[in-house]
Amino acid sequence: MTQSQSNLIKKLVINLIALLYLIHFSASAASARSTGRRDPVVMSFATVGDSRGDPDSAIHKQDQLWLQNTKALTRIMREIQAKKPQALFFNGDMIMGYSTDKPTLNRQYAYWRGLAANLMETGTYVFPVPGNHEVQEKSIDAKGKVKKIANSSSEESWRENMGDLIVDAARWKDITGTELTAFDLENAPAIAGADHIQTTQAQLSYSFDVAGNHFVVINTDPVGNDGHAPTHWLAEDLQKASERGAKNYFVFGHKPAFTYAYKADIGTDGIDKYPENKDAFWRSIEQYKATYFCGHQHVFNAMQPTLATGGKAWQIMVGTGGSPFSVAKADASNPQDRMYAWAIVSLHKSGKIHLEAFGFDEHYGKTSRLKSIYLK
């Protein structure tokens, strides 16, 4: 065989491989389109949290001033916007907060609201979830111990800056074209009730329905009971939604029910500091086969923790909106532990619920898919 004949055969083989790849790719794309037609997405929502910056790690003067990771958050917002979900649930710590100085809080809230405004104008309603940075004040006692305590002044600042979003059913319909029902401003954990609430939780813990799906937002740092979920109120709220015929249940809070133990000696950092509260909370999540979305730890993690009931409910932690990573480089055995990330949940006509998480590294490289799981 001559050299020219050998080269010709090589070219023919390469072209054949390319043709087979093209046929396979086209068939796969056609199959995906067909599947999409057979089982279309009837609703979708995105979720992320923890975008507040840190004065010690801010690169640019604007972020030192506003205490926000602008570069990470604006990119996440653009990527969410491109997916066109009907809603974004932002799971707390959107501002540095830790203050009762209202002018300071107002400026920080205004900056964050400006970064989120485009979503509201392009088809995605933004639901805020209170985090500890929004409702707590940080101080140091006489012994030098750091104290973080929720206070009524910070709760009021939350309502003043976020209350127009919680919940405007008419604006939801204008933005999404769908109906939002079962929202009641008075439906919040009762003062002096079983959840040991000391101040009004209106617009801090709230719930509503959309197309047979029930959505609940909880404040995990209420005044007088920091670090606790309102478990009694949640159980009653989920039961009422079940009686209305809810098919799916989604709960959003800031602090996790189960701390992500990315290394052996990490302590509890969520409502699991109080095991009885955590167990009562998770029993309700398991009973209704709900999914719990949270942040607080600045990491993406998906887990299925179980109690003695043996449920398979998911906790999805997406505290990756731009705050300093919780996992140090030396402890990052999983590359995903140090990525800015967000998740989108698609509800299909068949009843299937699909979650995809996307993220990019601290060098702002290419966005990649971090996780693809069926919650139901």
C-alpha positions as CSV (number, residue, x, y, z in Angstrom):
1,M,0.0,0.0,0.0
2,T,1.4,3.4,-1.0
3,Q,1.6,6.3,1.4
4,S,-1.1,8.2,-0.5
5,Q,-3.4,5.2,-0.2
6,S,-2.7,5.0,3.5
7,N,-3.5,8.7,3.9
8,L,-6.7,8.3,2.0
9,I,-7.9,5.5,4.2
10,K,-7.1,7.5,7.3
11,K,-9.1,10.4,6.0
12,L,-12.0,8.1,5.2
13,V,-11.9,6.6,8.7
14,I,-11.8,10.1,10.3
15,N,-14.7,11.3,8.2
16,L,-16.7,8.1,9.0
17,I,-16.1,8.7,12.8
18,A,-17.2,12.3,12.4
19,L,-20.3,11.2,10.5
20,L,-21.2,8.6,13.1
21,Y,-20.7,11.2,15.9
22,L,-23.0,13.7,14.1
23,I,-25.7,11.0,13.7
24,H,-25.4,10.1,17.4
25,F,-25.5,13.7,18.5
26,S,-28.5,14.5,16.3
27,A,-30.4,11.4,17.5
28,S,-29.6,12.4,21.2
29,A,-30.8,15.9,20.6
30,A,-33.9,14.7,18.9
31,S,-34.6,12.3,21.8
32,A,-34.1,15.1,24.3
33,R,-36.6,17.3,22.4
34,S,-39.0,14.4,22.2
35,T,-38.7,13.8,25.9
36,G,-39.3,17.5,26.5
37,R,-42.4,17.4,24.4
38,R,-43.7,14.3,26.2
39,D,-43.0,15.6,29.7
40,P,-42.7,19.4,29.6
41,V,-41.6,21.6,32.4
42,V,-44.7,23.3,34.0
43,M,-42.8,25.4,36.5
44,S,-39.2,26.1,37.5
45,F,-37.5,28.0,40.3
46,A,-33.9,28.8,41.1
47,T,-32.2,29.1,44.5
48,V,-29.0,30.4,46.0
49,G,-27.9,32.3,49.1
50,D,-25.0,34.0,50.9
51,S,-23.7,36.8,48.7
52,R,-22.7,39.2,51.4
53,G,-19.0,40.2,51.2
54,D,-16.4,40.5,53.8
55,P,-14.4,43.7,54.3
56,D,-11.2,41.7,54.7
57,S,-11.5,39.9,51.4
58,A,-13.1,42.5,49.1
59,I,-11.0,43.1,46.0
60,H,-12.6,46.3,44.8
61,K,-13.5,49.5,46.6
62,Q,-17.2,49.1,45.7
63,D,-17.4,45.8,47.5
64,Q,-15.5,47.2,50.5
65,L,-18.2,49.9,50.6
66,W,-21.3,47.8,49.9
67,L,-19.9,44.5,51.5
68,Q,-21.1,42.5,48.5
69,N,-19.4,40.1,46.2
70,T,-20.7,41.9,43.1
71,K,-18.7,40.0,40.5
72,A,-20.0,36.6,41.6
73,L,-23.6,37.6,42.3
74,T,-24.1,39.5,39.1
75,R,-22.8,36.5,37.1
76,I,-25.1,34.1,39.0
77,M,-28.0,36.4,38.4
78,R,-27.3,36.5,34.7
79,E,-27.0,32.8,34.4
80,I,-30.3,32.3,36.3
81,Q,-31.9,34.9,34.1
82,A,-30.9,32.9,31.0
83,K,-32.8,29.9,32.4
84,K,-36.0,32.0,32.8
85,P,-37.3,30.4,36.0
86,Q,-40.6,31.8,37.4
87,A,-39.0,32.3,40.9
88,L,-35.7,32.8,42.7
89,F,-35.6,32.0,46.4
90,F,-32.5,33.7,47.9
91,N,-31.7,31.9,51.1
92,G,-30.4,34.7,53.3
93,D,-27.2,36.6,54.1
94,M,-27.7,38.9,51.1
95,I,-26.2,41.7,53.2
96,M,-23.4,42.0,55.7
97,G,-25.9,43.4,58.3
98,Y,-25.1,42.4,61.9
99,S,-26.2,45.9,62.8
100,T,-29.1,47.9,64.1
101,D,-28.0,51.1,62.3
102,K,-30.9,51.6,59.9
103,P,-29.1,53.9,57.4
104,T,-26.3,51.3,57.0
105,L,-28.8,48.5,56.6
106,N,-30.9,50.5,54.1
107,R,-27.8,51.2,51.9
108,Q,-26.8,47.5,51.9
109,Y,-30.3,46.3,51.1
110,A,-30.7,48.9,48.4
111,Y,-27.5,47.7,46.7
112,W,-28.6,44.1,46.8
113,R,-32.1,45.0,45.5
114,G,-30.5,46.8,42.6
115,L,-28.5,43.7,41.7
116,A,-31.6,41.6,41.8
117,A,-33.9,44.0,40.0
118,N,-33.4,42.8,36.5
119,L,-34.8,39.4,37.4
120,M,-38.0,40.9,38.5
121,E,-38.3,42.8,35.2
122,T,-37.6,39.8,33.0
123,G,-39.9,37.1,34.3
124,T,-38.4,35.9,37.6
125,Y,-40.0,36.8,40.9
126,V,-37.5,37.1,43.8
127,F,-38.5,35.7,47.2
128,P,-36.1,36.7,50.0
129,V,-35.3,34.4,53.0
130,P,-34.0,36.0,56.2
131,G,-30.5,35.0,57.3
132,N,-28.6,35.6,60.5
133,H,-26.8,38.5,59.0
134,E,-30.1,40.2,58.3
135,V,-31.8,39.7,61.7
136,Q,-28.9,39.4,64.2
137,E,-26.6,42.0,65.8
138,K,-23.0,41.0,66.4
139,S,-21.3,42.2,69.6
140,I,-18.4,41.2,71.9
141,D,-19.1,40.8,75.6
142,A,-16.9,41.8,78.6
143,K,-15.1,38.4,78.4
144,G,-14.3,38.9,74.7
145,K,-16.8,36.4,73.5
146,V,-18.6,37.1,70.2
147,K,-22.4,37.2,70.5
148,K,-24.9,37.1,67.7
149,I,-28.4,37.8,68.8
150,A,-31.5,38.4,66.8
151,N,-33.3,41.7,67.6
152,S,-36.7,43.3,66.7
153,S,-35.1,46.4,65.2
154,S,-33.3,44.2,62.6
155,E,-36.5,42.3,61.9
156,E,-38.3,45.6,61.3
157,S,-35.5,46.7,58.9
158,W,-36.0,43.4,57.0
159,R,-39.7,44.2,56.6
160,E,-39.0,47.8,55.6
161,N,-36.6,46.7,52.8
162,M,-38.1,43.3,51.7
163,G,-41.8,43.6,52.6
164,D,-43.0,44.6,49.2
165,L,-41.8,41.3,47.9
166,I,-43.5,39.2,50.7
167,V,-45.8,38.5,49.0
168,D,-47.3,40.6,46.1
169,A,-49.6,38.1,44.4
170,A,-50.7,40.7,41.8
171,R,-47.0,41.4,40.8
172,W,-46.3,37.6,40.7
173,K,-49.1,37.2,38.2
174,D,-47.9,40.2,36.2
175,I,-44.4,38.7,36.1
176,T,-45.1,35.0,35.6
177,G,-48.7,34.9,34.2
178,T,-49.7,32.4,36.9
179,E,-51.8,32.5,40.0
180,L,-50.2,32.6,43.5
181,T,-52.7,31.6,46.3
182,A,-53.0,30.8,50.0
183,F,-50.7,33.6,51.1
184,D,-51.8,35.1,54.4
185,L,-49.8,37.9,56.1
186,E,-51.2,36.7,59.5
187,N,-50.0,33.1,58.8
188,A,-46.8,33.2,60.9
189,P,-45.5,31.6,64.1
190,A,-47.5,32.9,67.0
191,I,-46.0,35.1,69.7
192,A,-45.7,33.2,73.0
193,G,-46.7,30.0,71.3
194,A,-45.1,26.6,71.1
195,D,-42.2,27.9,69.0
196,H,-41.1,30.4,71.7
197,I,-41.6,33.4,69.4
198,Q,-41.2,36.8,71.1
199,T,-41.8,39.1,68.2
200,T,-44.1,39.2,65.1
201,Q,-42.7,36.9,62.4
202,A,-44.9,38.4,59.6
203,Q,-42.9,38.4,56.4
204,L,-40.1,36.5,58.0
205,S,-41.8,33.1,58.0
206,Y,-44.4,32.8,55.3
207,S,-45.9,30.4,52.8
208,F,-48.0,30.2,49.6
209,D,-49.2,27.9,46.8
210,V,-48.6,27.9,43.1
211,A,-50.3,25.4,40.9
212,G,-50.7,22.8,43.6
213,N,-47.1,23.2,44.9
214,H,-46.6,24.5,48.4
215,F,-43.7,26.9,49.2
216,V,-42.6,27.8,52.8
217,V,-40.0,30.3,54.0
218,I,-38.8,30.1,57.6
219,N,-36.7,32.4,59.8
220,T,-34.1,30.2,61.5
221,D,-33.1,33.0,63.9
222,P,-36.2,34.5,65.5
223,V,-35.8,36.9,68.4
224,G,-35.4,35.0,71.7
225,N,-34.9,31.6,70.0
226,D,-31.8,32.0,67.8
227,G,-30.8,29.0,65.7
228,H,-34.3,27.3,65.9
229,A,-36.8,26.5,63.2
230,P,-40.5,27.2,63.9
231,T,-41.3,23.5,63.9
232,H,-44.8,23.7,65.4
233,W,-45.9,26.3,62.9
234,L,-44.3,24.5,60.0
235,A,-46.1,21.2,60.9
236,E,-49.5,23.0,61.0
237,D,-48.7,24.9,57.8
238,L,-47.8,21.8,55.9
239,Q,-50.9,20.0,57.2
240,K,-53.2,22.8,56.0
241,A,-51.4,22.7,52.6
242,S,-52.0,19.0,52.4
243,E,-55.7,19.5,53.1
244,R,-55.8,21.9,50.2
245,G,-54.4,19.1,48.0
246,A,-50.8,20.2,47.6
247,K,-48.7,17.8,45.6
248,N,-45.2,19.0,46.3
249,Y,-43.6,20.8,49.3
250,F,-40.5,23.0,49.2
251,V,-39.1,24.7,52.4
252,F,-36.5,27.4,52.4
253,G,-34.5,28.6,55.4
254,H,-31.0,29.9,56.0
255,K,-29.4,27.6,58.5
256,P,-29.1,23.9,57.6
257,A,-30.9,21.1,59.5
258,F,-27.7,19.1,59.1
259,T,-24.3,20.6,59.0
260,Y,-22.1,19.6,56.0
261,A,-19.1,17.8,57.6
262,Y,-16.5,18.5,55.0
263,K,-13.8,17.4,57.5
264,A,-13.9,15.2,60.6
265,D,-13.7,17.8,63.4
266,I,-16.2,20.3,62.2
267,G,-18.8,21.4,64.8
268,T,-22.5,21.8,64.2
269,D,-23.3,25.1,62.5
270,G,-27.1,25.0,61.9
271,I,-30.3,24.2,63.8
272,D,-28.6,20.8,64.6
273,K,-27.0,22.7,67.5
274,Y,-30.4,21.9,69.1
275,P,-31.0,18.2,68.3
276,E,-34.7,18.2,69.5
277,N,-35.5,21.1,67.3
278,K,-33.7,19.6,64.3
279,D,-35.4,16.2,64.8
280,A,-38.9,17.8,65.0
281,F,-38.2,19.9,61.9
282,W,-36.9,17.0,59.9
283,R,-39.8,14.7,60.8
284,S,-42.1,17.2,59.1
285,I,-39.8,17.4,56.1
286,E,-39.8,13.6,55.8
287,Q,-43.6,13.2,56.5
288,Y,-44.5,15.5,53.6
289,K,-41.6,14.3,51.4
290,A,-40.5,18.0,51.2
291,T,-37.2,19.3,50.0
292,Y,-35.3,21.7,52.3
293,F,-33.1,24.4,50.7
294,C,-30.7,26.3,52.9
295,G,-27.3,28.2,53.0
296,H,-25.3,29.5,55.9
297,Q,-22.3,27.3,55.1
298,H,-20.8,28.8,52.0
299,V,-20.7,25.6,50.0
300,F,-22.9,23.5,47.7
301,N,-23.9,20.2,49.0
302,A,-26.8,17.8,48.4
303,M,-27.6,15.1,51.0
304,Q,-30.4,12.8,52.1
305,P,-30.1,12.7,55.9
306,T,-32.6,10.3,57.6
307,L,-34.1,9.9,61.1
308,A,-35.5,6.7,62.5
309,T,-38.5,7.1,60.2
310,G,-36.1,6.3,57.3
311,G,-37.3,9.0,55.0
312,K,-35.5,10.0,51.8
313,A,-35.9,13.8,51.9
314,W,-33.3,16.0,50.5
315,Q,-31.4,18.9,52.1
316,I,-29.9,21.1,49.3
317,M,-27.3,23.6,50.6
318,V,-26.6,26.4,48.2
319,G,-24.8,29.0,50.3
320,T,-22.6,29.9,47.3
321,G,-23.7,33.3,46.1
322,G,-20.4,35.0,46.6
323,S,-19.6,35.0,50.3
324,P,-16.1,33.7,51.4
325,F,-15.9,30.0,51.0
326,S,-16.4,28.0,54.2
327,V,-14.0,25.3,53.1
328,A,-10.3,26.3,53.2
329,K,-8.1,25.2,50.3
330,A,-6.3,22.7,52.5
331,D,-9.6,21.0,53.4
332,A,-11.2,21.0,50.0
333,S,-11.0,17.3,49.0
334,N,-14.1,17.9,46.8
335,P,-13.5,20.5,44.1
336,Q,-17.1,21.6,44.3
337,D,-16.6,22.7,47.9
338,R,-14.9,25.9,46.6
339,M,-17.2,27.0,43.8
340,Y,-19.8,29.7,43.4
341,A,-23.0,27.9,42.5
342,W,-26.8,28.1,42.1
343,A,-29.5,25.5,41.5
344,I,-32.6,25.3,39.3
345,V,-35.5,23.0,40.0
346,S,-37.8,21.9,37.2
347,L,-41.3,20.6,37.9
348,H,-42.5,18.3,35.0
349,K,-46.0,17.6,33.9
350,S,-45.5,13.9,34.9
351,G,-44.8,14.9,38.5
352,K,-41.0,14.4,38.2
353,I,-38.9,17.0,40.0
354,H,-35.4,17.5,38.6
355,L,-32.6,19.6,40.2
356,E,-29.5,20.8,38.4
357,A,-26.8,22.8,40.1
358,F,-24.3,24.9,38.1
359,G,-21.1,26.6,39.3
360,F,-17.8,28.2,38.5
361,D,-14.5,28.3,40.5
362,E,-12.9,31.1,42.4
363,H,-11.0,32.1,39.2
364,Y,-14.3,32.7,37.4
365,G,-13.7,30.0,34.9
366,K,-16.3,28.3,32.7
367,T,-19.6,27.4,34.3
368,S,-20.2,23.6,34.6
369,R,-22.9,21.3,35.9
370,L,-22.2,20.3,39.4
371,K,-25.2,18.0,40.1
372,S,-28.2,16.5,38.3
373,I,-30.7,14.6,40.5
374,Y,-34.3,13.8,40.6
375,L,-35.9,14.9,43.9
376,K,-39.0,13.0,42.9
